[in-house]
Amino acid sequence: MKKRFTKVVTNPATGRKKTVKYGQAGKAKDGGDRIRPGTAKGDAYCARSAKIKGDWKDDPNSPNNLSRRKWKCRGDKSVG
């Protein structure tokens, strides 16, 4: 599965490394960047991703948290 970004996370207790892949691969239709914080598209993404079920809020290195950080999400809004 192709993803756009990767982050290598090291477990401080064991020293093991884990690669977390996140973000949709490719470019937007107009050739620009998909991630556009502070726009209506960003607000829609933040509102949608905030409703995802699971314990992603507890893990700062979850793919959803990492993507929300790129979109600069504050709750349901994307801050430019």
Distance bins in CASP14 RR format, pairs under 12 A and 6 or more apart:
PFRMAT RR
TARGET T0000
AUTHOR 0000-0000-0000
RMODE 2
METHOD distances of the structure
MODEL  1
1 21 1 0 0 1 0 0 0 0 0 0 0
1 22 0 0 0 0 0 1 0 0 0 0 0
1 23 0 0 0 0 0 1 0 0 0 0 0
1 24 0 0 0 0 0 1 0 0 0 0 0
1 25 0 0 0 0 1 0 0 0 0 0 0
1 63 0 0 0 0 0 1 0 0 0 0 0
2 21 0 0 0 0 1 0 0 0 0 0 0
2 22 0 0 0 0 0 1 0 0 0 0 0
2 23 0 0 0 0 1 0 0 0 0 0 0
2 24 0 0 0 0 1 0 0 0 0 0 0
2 25 1 0 1 0 0 0 0 0 0 0 0
2 26 0 0 0 0 1 0 0 0 0 0 0
3 19 0 0 0 0 0 1 0 0 0 0 0
3 20 0 0 0 0 1 0 0 0 0 0 0
3 21 1 1 0 0 0 0 0 0 0 0 0
3 22 1 0 1 0 0 0 0 0 0 0 0
3 23 1 0 1 0 0 0 0 0 0 0 0
3 24 1 0 0 1 0 0 0 0 0 0 0
3 25 1 0 1 0 0 0 0 0 0 0 0
3 26 0 0 0 0 1 0 0 0 0 0 0
3 34 0 0 0 0 0 1 0 0 0 0 0
3 63 0 0 0 0 1 0 0 0 0 0 0
3 66 0 0 0 0 0 1 0 0 0 0 0
3 67 0 0 0 0 1 0 0 0 0 0 0
4 21 0 0 0 0 1 0 0 0 0 0 0
4 22 1 0 0 1 0 0 0 0 0 0 0
4 23 1 0 1 0 0 0 0 0 0 0 0
4 24 1 0 0 1 0 0 0 0 0 0 0
4 25 1 0 1 0 0 0 0 0 0 0 0
4 26 1 0 0 1 0 0 0 0 0 0 0
4 27 0 0 0 0 1 0 0 0 0 0 0
4 28 0 0 0 0 0 1 0 0 0 0 0
4 33 0 0 0 0 1 0 0 0 0 0 0
4 34 1 0 0 1 0 0 0 0 0 0 0
4 35 0 0 0 0 1 0 0 0 0 0 0
4 63 0 0 0 0 0 1 0 0 0 0 0
4 66 0 0 0 0 0 1 0 0 0 0 0
4 67 0 0 0 0 1 0 0 0 0 0 0
4 70 0 0 0 0 1 0 0 0 0 0 0
5 19 0 0 0 0 0 1 0 0 0 0 0
5 20 0 0 0 0 1 0 0 0 0 0 0
5 21 1 0 0 1 0 0 0 0 0 0 0
5 22 1 0 1 0 0 0 0 0 0 0 0
5 23 1 0 1 0 0 0 0 0 0 0 0
5 24 0 0 0 0 1 0 0 0 0 0 0
5 25 0 0 0 0 1 0 0 0 0 0 0
5 26 0 0 0 0 0 1 0 0 0 0 0
5 33 0 0 0 0 0 1 0 0 0 0 0
5 34 0 0 0 0 0 1 0 0 0 0 0
5 35 0 0 0 0 1 0 0 0 0 0 0
5 63 0 0 0 0 1 0 0 0 0 0 0
5 66 1 0 0 1 0 0 0 0 0 0 0
5 67 0 0 0 0 1 0 0 0 0 0 0
5 69 0 0 0 0 0 1 0 0 0 0 0
5 70 1 0 0 1 0 0 0 0 0 0 0
5 71 0 0 0 0 0 1 0 0 0 0 0
6 17 0 0 0 0 0 1 0 0 0 0 0
6 18 0 0 0 0 0 1 0 0 0 0 0
6 19 1 0 1 0 0 0 0 0 0 0 0
6 20 1 0 0 1 0 0 0 0 0 0 0
6 21 1 0 1 0 0 0 0 0 0 0 0
6 22 1 0 0 1 0 0 0 0 0 0 0
6 23 0 0 0 0 1 0 0 0 0 0 0
6 25 0 0 0 0 0 1 0 0 0 0 0
6 61 0 0 0 0 0 1 0 0 0 0 0
6 63 0 0 0 0 0 1 0 0 0 0 0
6 66 0 0 0 0 1 0 0 0 0 0 0
7 17 0 0 0 0 0 1 0 0 0 0 0
7 18 0 0 0 0 1 0 0 0 0 0 0
7 19 1 0 0 1 0 0 0 0 0 0 0
7 20 1 0 1 0 0 0 0 0 0 0 0
7 21 0 0 0 0 1 0 0 0 0 0 0
7 22 1 0 0 1 0 0 0 0 0 0 0
7 23 0 0 0 0 0 1 0 0 0 0 0
7 60 0 0 0 0 0 1 0 0 0 0 0
7 61 1 0 0 1 0 0 0 0 0 0 0
7 62 0 0 0 0 0 1 0 0 0 0 0
7 63 0 0 0 0 1 0 0 0 0 0 0
7 65 0 0 0 0 0 1 0 0 0 0 0
7 66 1 0 0 1 0 0 0 0 0 0 0
7 67 0 0 0 0 0 1 0 0 0 0 0
7 69 0 0 0 0 0 1 0 0 0 0 0
7 70 0 0 0 0 0 1 0 0 0 0 0
8 15 0 0 0 0 0 1 0 0 0 0 0
8 16 0 0 0 0 0 1 0 0 0 0 0
8 17 1 0 1 0 0 0 0 0 0 0 0
8 18 1 0 0 1 0 0 0 0 0 0 0
8 19 1 0 1 0 0 0 0 0 0 0 0
8 20 1 0 0 1 0 0 0 0 0 0 0
8 21 0 0 0 0 0 1 0 0 0 0 0
8 61 0 0 0 0 1 0 0 0 0 0 0
9 15 0 0 0 0 0 1 0 0 0 0 0
9 16 0 0 0 0 1 0 0 0 0 0 0
9 17 1 0 0 1 0 0 0 0 0 0 0
9 18 1 0 1 0 0 0 0 0 0 0 0
9 19 1 0 0 1 0 0 0 0 0 0 0
9 20 1 0 1 0 0 0 0 0 0 0 0
9 21 0 0 0 0 0 1 0 0 0 0 0
9 22 0 0 0 0 0 1 0 0 0 0 0
9 59 0 0 0 0 1 0 0 0 0 0 0
9 60 0 0 0 0 1 0 0 0 0 0 0
9 61 1 0 1 0 0 0 0 0 0 0 0
9 62 0 0 0 0 0 1 0 0 0 0 0
9 63 0 0 0 0 0 1 0 0 0 0 0
9 65 0 0 0 0 0 1 0 0 0 0 0
9 66 0 0 0 0 1 0 0 0 0 0 0
10 16 1 0 0 1 0 0 0 0 0 0 0
10 17 1 0 1 0 0 0 0 0 0 0 0
10 18 1 0 0 1 0 0 0 0 0 0 0
10 19 0 0 0 0 0 1 0 0 0 0 0
10 20 0 0 0 0 0 1 0 0 0 0 0
10 61 0 0 0 0 0 1 0 0 0 0 0
11 17 1 0 0 1 0 0 0 0 0 0 0
11 18 1 0 0 1 0 0 0 0 0 0 0
11 61 0 0 0 0 0 1 0 0 0 0 0
17 61 0 0 0 0 0 1 0 0 0 0 0
18 59 0 0 0 0 0 1 0 0 0 0 0
18 61 0 0 0 0 1 0 0 0 0 0 0
18 62 0 0 0 0 0 1 0 0 0 0 0
18 63 0 0 0 0 0 1 0 0 0 0 0
19 61 0 0 0 0 0 1 0 0 0 0 0
19 63 0 0 0 0 0 1 0 0 0 0 0
19 66 0 0 0 0 0 1 0 0 0 0 0
20 56 0 0 0 0 0 1 0 0 0 0 0
20 59 0 0 0 0 1 0 0 0 0 0 0
20 60 0 0 0 0 0 1 0 0 0 0 0
20 61 1 0 1 0 0 0 0 0 0 0 0
20 62 1 0 0 1 0 0 0 0 0 0 0
20 63 1 0 0 1 0 0 0 0 0 0 0
20 64 0 0 0 0 0 1 0 0 0 0 0
20 65 0 0 0 0 1 0 0 0 0 0 0
20 66 1 0 0 1 0 0 0 0 0 0 0
20 67 0 0 0 0 0 1 0 0 0 0 0
21 61 0 0 0 0 0 1 0 0 0 0 0
21 62 0 0 0 0 0 1 0 0 0 0 0
21 63 1 0 0 1 0 0 0 0 0 0 0
21 66 0 0 0 0 1 0 0 0 0 0 0
21 67 0 0 0 0 0 1 0 0 0 0 0
22 35 0 0 0 0 0 1 0 0 0 0 0
22 49 0 0 0 0 0 1 0 0 0 0 0
22 56 0 0 0 0 0 1 0 0 0 0 0
22 61 0 0 0 0 1 0 0 0 0 0 0
22 62 0 0 0 0 1 0 0 0 0 0 0
22 63 1 1 0 0 0 0 0 0 0 0 0
22 64 1 0 0 1 0 0 0 0 0 0 0
22 65 0 0 0 0 1 0 0 0 0 0 0
22 66 1 0 1 0 0 0 0 0 0 0 0
22 67 1 0 1 0 0 0 0 0 0 0 0
22 68 0 0 0 0 1 0 0 0 0 0 0
22 69 0 0 0 0 1 0 0 0 0 0 0
22 70 0 0 0 0 1 0 0 0 0 0 0
22 71 0 0 0 0 0 1 0 0 0 0 0
23 33 0 0 0 0 0 1 0 0 0 0 0
23 34 0 0 0 0 1 0 0 0 0 0 0
23 35 0 0 0 0 1 0 0 0 0 0 0
23 45 0 0 0 0 0 1 0 0 0 0 0
23 49 0 0 0 0 0 1 0 0 0 0 0
23 63 1 0 0 1 0 0 0 0 0 0 0
23 64 0 0 0 0 1 0 0 0 0 0 0
23 65 0 0 0 0 0 1 0 0 0 0 0
23 66 1 0 0 1 0 0 0 0 0 0 0
23 67 1 0 1 0 0 0 0 0 0 0 0
23 68 0 0 0 0 0 1 0 0 0 0 0
23 69 0 0 0 0 0 1 0 0 0 0 0
23 70 1 0 0 1 0 0 0 0 0 0 0
23 71 0 0 0 0 1 0 0 0 0 0 0
24 33 0 0 0 0 0 1 0 0 0 0 0
24 34 1 0 1 0 0 0 0 0 0 0 0
24 35 0 0 0 0 1 0 0 0 0 0 0
24 45 0 0 0 0 0 1 0 0 0 0 0
24 49 0 0 0 0 0 1 0 0 0 0 0
24 63 0 0 0 0 0 1 0 0 0 0 0
24 67 0 0 0 0 1 0 0 0 0 0 0
24 70 0 0 0 0 0 1 0 0 0 0 0
24 71 0 0 0 0 0 1 0 0 0 0 0
25 34 0 0 0 0 1 0 0 0 0 0 0
26 32 0 0 0 0 1 0 0 0 0 0 0
26 33 0 0 0 0 1 0 0 0 0 0 0
26 34 1 0 0 1 0 0 0 0 0 0 0
26 35 0 0 0 0 0 1 0 0 0 0 0
27 33 1 0 0 1 0 0 0 0 0 0 0
27 34 1 0 0 1 0 0 0 0 0 0 0
27 35 0 0 0 0 0 1 0 0 0 0 0
27 36 0 0 0 0 0 1 0 0 0 0 0
28 34 1 0 1 0 0 0 0 0 0 0 0
28 35 0 0 0 0 1 0 0 0 0 0 0
28 36 0 0 0 0 1 0 0 0 0 0 0
28 39 0 0 0 0 0 1 0 0 0 0 0
28 41 0 0 0 0 1 0 0 0 0 0 0
29 41 0 0 0 0 0 1 0 0 0 0 0
30 36 0 0 0 0 0 1 0 0 0 0 0
30 41 0 0 0 0 0 1 0 0 0 0 0
32 41 0 0 0 0 0 1 0 0 0 0 0
33 39 0 0 0 0 0 1 0 0 0 0 0
33 41 0 0 0 0 0 1 0 0 0 0 0
33 42 0 0 0 0 0 1 0 0 0 0 0
33 70 0 0 0 0 0 1 0 0 0 0 0
33 71 0 0 0 0 0 1 0 0 0 0 0
34 41 0 0 0 0 1 0 0 0 0 0 0
34 42 0 0 0 0 0 1 0 0 0 0 0
34 45 0 0 0 0 1 0 0 0 0 0 0
34 67 0 0 0 0 0 1 0 0 0 0 0
34 70 0 0 0 0 1 0 0 0 0 0 0
34 71 0 0 0 0 1 0 0 0 0 0 0
35 41 0 0 0 0 1 0 0 0 0 0 0
35 42 0 0 0 0 1 0 0 0 0 0 0
35 45 0 0 0 0 1 0 0 0 0 0 0
35 46 0 0 0 0 0 1 0 0 0 0 0
35 66 0 0 0 0 0 1 0 0 0 0 0
35 67 0 0 0 0 1 0 0 0 0 0 0
35 68 0 0 0 0 0 1 0 0 0 0 0
35 69 0 0 0 0 0 1 0 0 0 0 0
35 70 1 0 1 0 0 0 0 0 0 0 0
35 71 1 0 1 0 0 0 0 0 0 0 0
35 72 0 0 0 0 1 0 0 0 0 0 0
35 73 0 0 0 0 0 1 0 0 0 0 0
35 78 0 0 0 0 1 0 0 0 0 0 0
35 80 0 0 0 0 0 1 0 0 0 0 0
36 42 1 0 0 1 0 0 0 0 0 0 0
36 43 0 0 0 0 0 1 0 0 0 0 0
36 44 0 0 0 0 0 1 0 0 0 0 0
36 45 0 0 0 0 1 0 0 0 0 0 0
36 46 0 0 0 0 0 1 0 0 0 0 0
36 70 0 0 0 0 0 1 0 0 0 0 0
36 71 0 0 0 0 1 0 0 0 0 0 0
36 72 0 0 0 0 0 1 0 0 0 0 0
36 78 0 0 0 0 1 0 0 0 0 0 0
36 80 0 0 0 0 1 0 0 0 0 0 0
37 43 0 0 0 0 1 0 0 0 0 0 0
37 45 0 0 0 0 1 0 0 0 0 0 0
37 46 0 0 0 0 1 0 0 0 0 0 0
37 67 0 0 0 0 0 1 0 0 0 0 0
37 68 0 0 0 0 0 1 0 0 0 0 0
37 69 0 0 0 0 0 1 0 0 0 0 0
37 70 1 0 0 1 0 0 0 0 0 0 0
37 71 1 0 1 0 0 0 0 0 0 0 0
37 72 1 0 1 0 0 0 0 0 0 0 0
37 73 0 0 0 0 1 0 0 0 0 0 0
37 74 0 0 0 0 0 1 0 0 0 0 0
37 77 0 0 0 0 1 0 0 0 0 0 0
37 78 1 0 1 0 0 0 0 0 0 0 0
37 79 1 0 0 1 0 0 0 0 0 0 0
37 80 1 0 1 0 0 0 0 0 0 0 0
38 44 0 0 0 0 0 1 0 0 0 0 0
38 45 0 0 0 0 0 1 0 0 0 0 0
38 46 0 0 0 0 1 0 0 0 0 0 0
38 71 0 0 0 0 1 0 0 0 0 0 0
38 72 1 0 0 1 0 0 0 0 0 0 0
38 73 0 0 0 0 1 0 0 0 0 0 0
38 74 0 0 0 0 0 1 0 0 0 0 0
38 77 1 0 0 1 0 0 0 0 0 0 0
38 78 1 0 1 0 0 0 0 0 0 0 0
38 79 1 0 0 1 0 0 0 0 0 0 0
38 80 1 1 0 0 0 0 0 0 0 0 0
39 45 0 0 0 0 1 0 0 0 0 0 0
39 46 0 0 0 0 0 1 0 0 0 0 0
39 71 0 0 0 0 1 0 0 0 0 0 0
39 72 0 0 0 0 0 1 0 0 0 0 0
39 77 0 0 0 0 0 1 0 0 0 0 0
39 78 1 0 0 1 0 0 0 0 0 0 0
39 79 0 0 0 0 0 1 0 0 0 0 0
39 80 0 0 0 0 1 0 0 0 0 0 0
40 46 0 0 0 0 0 1 0 0 0 0 0
40 47 0 0 0 0 0 1 0 0 0 0 0
40 77 0 0 0 0 0 1 0 0 0 0 0
40 78 0 0 0 0 1 0 0 0 0 0 0
40 80 0 0 0 0 0 1 0 0 0 0 0
41 47 0 0 0 0 0 1 0 0 0 0 0
41 48 0 0 0 0 0 1 0 0 0 0 0
41 71 0 0 0 0 1 0 0 0 0 0 0
41 78 0 0 0 0 1 0 0 0 0 0 0
41 80 0 0 0 0 0 1 0 0 0 0 0
42 48 0 0 0 0 1 0 0 0 0 0 0
42 49 0 0 0 0 1 0 0 0 0 0 0
42 50 0 0 0 0 0 1 0 0 0 0 0
42 67 0 0 0 0 0 1 0 0 0 0 0
42 68 0 0 0 0 0 1 0 0 0 0 0
42 70 0 0 0 0 0 1 0 0 0 0 0
42 71 1 0 1 0 0 0 0 0 0 0 0
42 72 0 0 0 0 1 0 0 0 0 0 0
42 73 1 0 0 1 0 0 0 0 0 0 0
42 74 0 0 0 0 0 1 0 0 0 0 0
42 75 0 0 0 0 0 1 0 0 0 0 0
42 76 0 0 0 0 0 1 0 0 0 0 0
42 77 0 0 0 0 1 0 0 0 0 0 0
42 78 1 1 0 0 0 0 0 0 0 0 0
42 79 0 0 0 0 1 0 0 0 0 0 0
42 80 0 0 0 0 1 0 0 0 0 0 0
43 49 0 0 0 0 0 1 0 0 0 0 0
43 50 0 0 0 0 0 1 0 0 0 0 0
43 71 0 0 0 0 1 0 0 0 0 0 0
43 72 0 0 0 0 0 1 0 0 0 0 0
43 73 0 0 0 0 1 0 0 0 0 0 0
43 74 0 0 0 0 0 1 0 0 0 0 0
43 75 0 0 0 0 0 1 0 0 0 0 0
43 76 1 0 0 1 0 0 0 0 0 0 0
43 77 1 0 1 0 0 0 0 0 0 0 0
43 78 1 0 1 0 0 0 0 0 0 0 0
43 79 0 0 0 0 1 0 0 0 0 0 0
43 80 0 0 0 0 0 1 0 0 0 0 0
44 50 0 0 0 0 0 1 0 0 0 0 0
44 51 0 0 0 0 0 1 0 0 0 0 0
44 71 0 0 0 0 0 1 0 0 0 0 0
44 73 0 0 0 0 0 1 0 0 0 0 0
44 76 0 0 0 0 1 0 0 0 0 0 0
44 77 0 0 0 0 0 1 0 0 0 0 0
44 78 0 0 0 0 1 0 0 0 0 0 0
45 51 0 0 0 0 0 1 0 0 0 0 0
45 52 0 0 0 0 0 1 0 0 0 0 0
45 64 0 0 0 0 0 1 0 0 0 0 0
45 67 0 0 0 0 1 0 0 0 0 0 0
45 68 0 0 0 0 1 0 0 0 0 0 0
45 70 0 0 0 0 1 0 0 0 0 0 0
45 71 1 0 1 0 0 0 0 0 0 0 0
45 72 0 0 0 0 0 1 0 0 0 0 0
45 73 1 0 0 1 0 0 0 0 0 0 0
45 75 0 0 0 0 0 1 0 0 0 0 0
45 76 0 0 0 0 1 0 0 0 0 0 0
45 77 0 0 0 0 0 1 0 0 0 0 0
45 78 1 0 0 1 0 0 0 0 0 0 0
46 52 0 0 0 0 0 1 0 0 0 0 0
46 64 0 0 0 0 0 1 0 0 0 0 0
46 67 0 0 0 0 1 0 0 0 0 0 0
46 68 1 0 0 1 0 0 0 0 0 0 0
46 69 0 0 0 0 0 1 0 0 0 0 0
46 70 0 0 0 0 0 1 0 0 0 0 0
46 71 1 0 0 1 0 0 0 0 0 0 0
46 72 0 0 0 0 1 0 0 0 0 0 0
46 73 1 1 0 0 0 0 0 0 0 0 0
46 74 1 0 0 1 0 0 0 0 0 0 0
46 75 1 0 0 1 0 0 0 0 0 0 0
46 76 1 0 1 0 0 0 0 0 0 0 0
46 77 1 0 1 0 0 0 0 0 0 0 0
46 78 1 0 1 0 0 0 0 0 0 0 0
46 79 0 0 0 0 1 0 0 0 0 0 0
46 80 0 0 0 0 0 1 0 0 0 0 0
47 68 0 0 0 0 0 1 0 0 0 0 0
47 71 0 0 0 0 0 1 0 0 0 0 0
47 73 0 0 0 0 1 0 0 0 0 0 0
47 74 0 0 0 0 0 1 0 0 0 0 0
47 75 0 0 0 0 1 0 0 0 0 0 0
47 76 1 0 1 0 0 0 0 0 0 0 0
47 77 1 0 0 1 0 0 0 0 0 0 0
47 78 0 0 0 0 1 0 0 0 0 0 0
48 64 0 0 0 0 0 1 0 0 0 0 0
48 67 0 0 0 0 0 1 0 0 0 0 0
48 68 0 0 0 0 0 1 0 0 0 0 0
48 71 0 0 0 0 0 1 0 0 0 0 0
48 73 0 0 0 0 0 1 0 0 0 0 0
48 75 0 0 0 0 0 1 0 0 0 0 0
48 76 0 0 0 0 1 0 0 0 0 0 0
48 78 0 0 0 0 0 1 0 0 0 0 0
49 56 0 0 0 0 1 0 0 0 0 0 0
49 57 0 0 0 0 0 1 0 0 0 0 0
49 62 0 0 0 0 0 1 0 0 0 0 0
49 63 0 0 0 0 0 1 0 0 0 0 0
49 64 1 0 1 0 0 0 0 0 0 0 0
49 65 0 0 0 0 1 0 0 0 0 0 0
49 66 0 0 0 0 0 1 0 0 0 0 0
49 67 1 0 0 1 0 0 0 0 0 0 0
49 68 1 0 1 0 0 0 0 0 0 0 0
49 69 0 0 0 0 0 1 0 0 0 0 0
49 70 0 0 0 0 0 1 0 0 0 0 0
49 71 1 0 0 1 0 0 0 0 0 0 0
49 73 1 0 0 1 0 0 0 0 0 0 0
49 75 0 0 0 0 1 0 0 0 0 0 0
49 76 0 0 0 0 1 0 0 0 0 0 0
49 77 0 0 0 0 0 1 0 0 0 0 0
49 78 0 0 0 0 0 1 0 0 0 0 0
50 56 0 0 0 0 0 1 0 0 0 0 0
50 57 0 0 0 0 1 0 0 0 0 0 0
50 64 0 0 0 0 1 0 0 0 0 0 0
50 65 0 0 0 0 0 1 0 0 0 0 0
50 67 0 0 0 0 0 1 0 0 0 0 0
50 68 1 0 0 1 0 0 0 0 0 0 0
50 71 0 0 0 0 0 1 0 0 0 0 0
50 73 1 0 0 1 0 0 0 0 0 0 0
50 74 0 0 0 0 0 1 0 0 0 0 0
50 75 1 0 1 0 0 0 0 0 0 0 0
50 76 1 0 1 0 0 0 0 0 0 0 0
50 77 0 0 0 0 1 0 0 0 0 0 0
50 78 0 0 0 0 0 1 0 0 0 0 0
51 57 0 0 0 0 0 1 0 0 0 0 0
51 64 0 0 0 0 0 1 0 0 0 0 0
51 68 0 0 0 0 0 1 0 0 0 0 0
51 75 0 0 0 0 0 1 0 0 0 0 0
51 76 0 0 0 0 1 0 0 0 0 0 0
52 62 0 0 0 0 1 0 0 0 0 0 0
52 63 0 0 0 0 0 1 0 0 0 0 0
52 64 1 0 1 0 0 0 0 0 0 0 0
52 65 0 0 0 0 0 1 0 0 0 0 0
52 67 0 0 0 0 0 1 0 0 0 0 0
52 68 0 0 0 0 1 0 0 0 0 0 0
52 73 0 0 0 0 0 1 0 0 0 0 0
53 64 0 0 0 0 0 1 0 0 0 0 0
54 62 0 0 0 0 1 0 0 0 0 0 0
54 64 0 0 0 0 1 0 0 0 0 0 0
54 65 0 0 0 0 0 1 0 0 0 0 0
55 62 0 0 0 0 1 0 0 0 0 0 0
55 64 0 0 0 0 0 1 0 0 0 0 0
55 65 0 0 0 0 0 1 0 0 0 0 0
56 62 1 0 1 0 0 0 0 0 0 0 0
56 63 1 0 0 1 0 0 0 0 0 0 0
56 64 1 0 1 0 0 0 0 0 0 0 0
56 65 1 0 1 0 0 0 0 0 0 0 0
56 66 0 0 0 0 1 0 0 0 0 0 0
56 67 0 0 0 0 0 1 0 0 0 0 0
56 68 0 0 0 0 1 0 0 0 0 0 0
56 69 0 0 0 0 0 1 0 0 0 0 0
57 64 0 0 0 0 1 0 0 0 0 0 0
57 65 1 0 0 1 0 0 0 0 0 0 0
57 68 0 0 0 0 1 0 0 0 0 0 0
57 73 0 0 0 0 0 1 0 0 0 0 0
57 75 0 0 0 0 0 1 0 0 0 0 0
58 64 0 0 0 0 0 1 0 0 0 0 0
58 65 0 0 0 0 1 0 0 0 0 0 0
59 65 1 0 0 1 0 0 0 0 0 0 0
59 66 0 0 0 0 1 0 0 0 0 0 0
60 66 0 0 0 0 1 0 0 0 0 0 0
60 68 0 0 0 0 0 1 0 0 0 0 0
60 69 0 0 0 0 1 0 0 0 0 0 0
61 67 0 0 0 0 0 1 0 0 0 0 0
61 69 0 0 0 0 0 1 0 0 0 0 0
62 68 0 0 0 0 1 0 0 0 0 0 0
62 69 0 0 0 0 0 1 0 0 0 0 0
63 69 0 0 0 0 0 1 0 0 0 0 0
63 70 0 0 0 0 0 1 0 0 0 0 0
64 70 0 0 0 0 0 1 0 0 0 0 0
64 71 0 0 0 0 0 1 0 0 0 0 0
64 73 0 0 0 0 1 0 0 0 0 0 0
65 71 0 0 0 0 0 1 0 0 0 0 0
65 73 0 0 0 0 1 0 0 0 0 0 0
66 73 0 0 0 0 0 1 0 0 0 0 0
67 73 0 0 0 0 1 0 0 0 0 0 0
67 78 0 0 0 0 0 1 0 0 0 0 0
68 74 0 0 0 0 1 0 0 0 0 0 0
68 75 0 0 0 0 1 0 0 0 0 0 0
68 76 0 0 0 0 0 1 0 0 0 0 0
68 77 0 0 0 0 0 1 0 0 0 0 0
68 78 0 0 0 0 1 0 0 0 0 0 0
68 79 0 0 0 0 0 1 0 0 0 0 0
69 78 0 0 0 0 0 1 0 0 0 0 0
69 79 0 0 0 0 0 1 0 0 0 0 0
70 78 0 0 0 0 0 1 0 0 0 0 0
70 80 0 0 0 0 0 1 0 0 0 0 0
71 77 0 0 0 0 0 1 0 0 0 0 0
71 78 1 0 1 0 0 0 0 0 0 0 0
71 79 0 0 0 0 1 0 0 0 0 0 0
71 80 0 0 0 0 1 0 0 0 0 0 0
72 78 1 0 1 0 0 0 0 0 0 0 0
72 79 1 0 1 0 0 0 0 0 0 0 0
72 80 1 0 1 0 0 0 0 0 0 0 0
73 79 1 0 0 1 0 0 0 0 0 0 0
73 80 0 0 0 0 0 1 0 0 0 0 0
74 80 0 0 0 0 1 0 0 0 0 0 0
END
